[in-house]
Amino acid sequence: MTTTRRFPTREELRIWRDFIETGEAVRSAMAARLQRDGLSSGDYTVLLALSEAPGRRLRSSELAATVGWERSRLSHHLGRMEKRGLIRREECLTDNRGAEAVLAPAGLEIFQQVNRPHLRDIREIFVDALTPAQLEATGEIMAALREHLARE
């Protein structure tokens, strides 16, 4: 028995394109505002993860999993952040085979300076554009997509 592959309808493709294009526009607007404040969106992602971690430190493998990056991408990014004094890489306290990324004082300072404006930007660019019902539906849609991808 042969199964036929079902392709998206024209309307489903329109919605998909809207999703992709709008998501990119939102990310670009947010990234531009972070850049204005001296951080890339990648920097903010790493600093946020480290600021929330116990002792403000994470093994590189844990940090990669937390931010959803490949380890090689994270390693290159951490190198750039380390050169700017935002993080330090230290031997793992519990396992001398691994390294930990540690939030440096300069990284914590810039994160704290940028965080409040960034949260206001999230409200202005994303939250305020939606009604409460649309925001709730968006949350449900994102949860359904994450759940679907986890099953893949």
N, C-alpha and C positions, 0 to 999 in steps of 0.2 A: 504494500500500500504506500503510495506516495503522498507526502504531505506538501501542501502548497504554502509558500511563505506569504504571510499577510503583511502588506506594506501599510504605512499610515495613510489615512485619507488626506485629501487636500486641506481640510479644516484642521486635522490633527497636526499636519506639518506647519500650518500657519501658527498654531498655538505653540508648537515646539520652537519655531523661530522667534516668536515673541519672548518666550522664556529665556532663550540663549541671549538675544540682543538686549533685553532689558536687564538681565543679570549682569552682563558685561558693562552696561551703562552705569548701573548702580556701583559695581566694583570700581570702575574708573573714577567716578565722582568721589567715592570714599578714599581711594588711593591718592587722588590729587590733593585732597584736604590733609591727609596724613603727611604727604610729601611737603606740603607747605609748612608743616610743623617740624620737619626734619627727619621723618621716618618713612621707610617704605612700608607697604602693607605686610610684607614678609617680616620686617623688623618688629612691627607691632604684634604680629602673631606669635613670634618667638618670645618677646618680652612678656606678653600676656600669660603664656603658658608657664614661663619661669616665675613670674610674680605670684602665680597661684600654687606653685609646687612647694612641698615641704622643704624648708631651708632655702627656698628660691634656687633650687638646683635639681637637675634631672639628668639621668644617663642619656647619652645621645640617642640610643635606640628608643627609649621611652618618649623623648621629646619628638622624635620623628613620627612615632605612632600618634602622639597627642595632636600634632599639627597636621597630620595626614600627608607628610612629604616622604619622598624617597630619601634614604640615608645619605646618598651622594649629594643631592640638592641641599640637604640640611648642612652637611659638612662644609660645603662651599660658602653657604650663607653665614654659618657661624664664624668662618674665617674672616669674612668681611666685617662682621659685627665685632669680633675680637680686636681687629686692627683699629676700630673706632672707639674701643674701650667700653662697649656696651655690655659685653659678656666676657667671662674667662672660661677657659677649658682647663679642668683639673683632673687628676687621677681620681678614679672612683674610690670613695671611702670604704666601700664594702667589697670591691672586686678590682684588684690591680690590673686586670686585663682591659677594663673599660675606662671611658672618660665621661666626665659629667660637664654639662654646660651650667655655668653659675652666673646668675644675674649680678653684674658689677654695679657699684654705686652710681656710676654715670648712667648706666642703663636704667636703673630704678628711677633716677631723677627725671630723665627725659620721658620715661613711661608715665610717671605721675603728672608731668606737665601736659602731656598730650592726651591722657585718658579722658579727662572731663570734656574737652572740646570734641574728642572723637565720639563720646557718648551723645553729645548734643547733635553731632552730625548724623548719627544713626537715627535719632528721632526725626530730624529735619528731612533727611533724604528718603528714609524708609518708612518709619512708623507713621509720620504725619500724612503720608501719601495715601494711606489706607484707612478704611472705616474699621471699627473694632471687629465687625463680622469678617471683613476681608483679611484682617490680620490673623484672626483665629483660623480661617480657612487656609491661609498660607502656611501656618504652623502645621496643620493637619496634612497638607500636601507634602511639605518637606519631610515629615515623619514617615509618610507612606513611601516616599522615594527612598529614604534611608533604609527602611525595612526591606523594601524590594531589592535594593542593591546588596544588602547583607545576606540575602538568600542566594545570590548569584555565585 
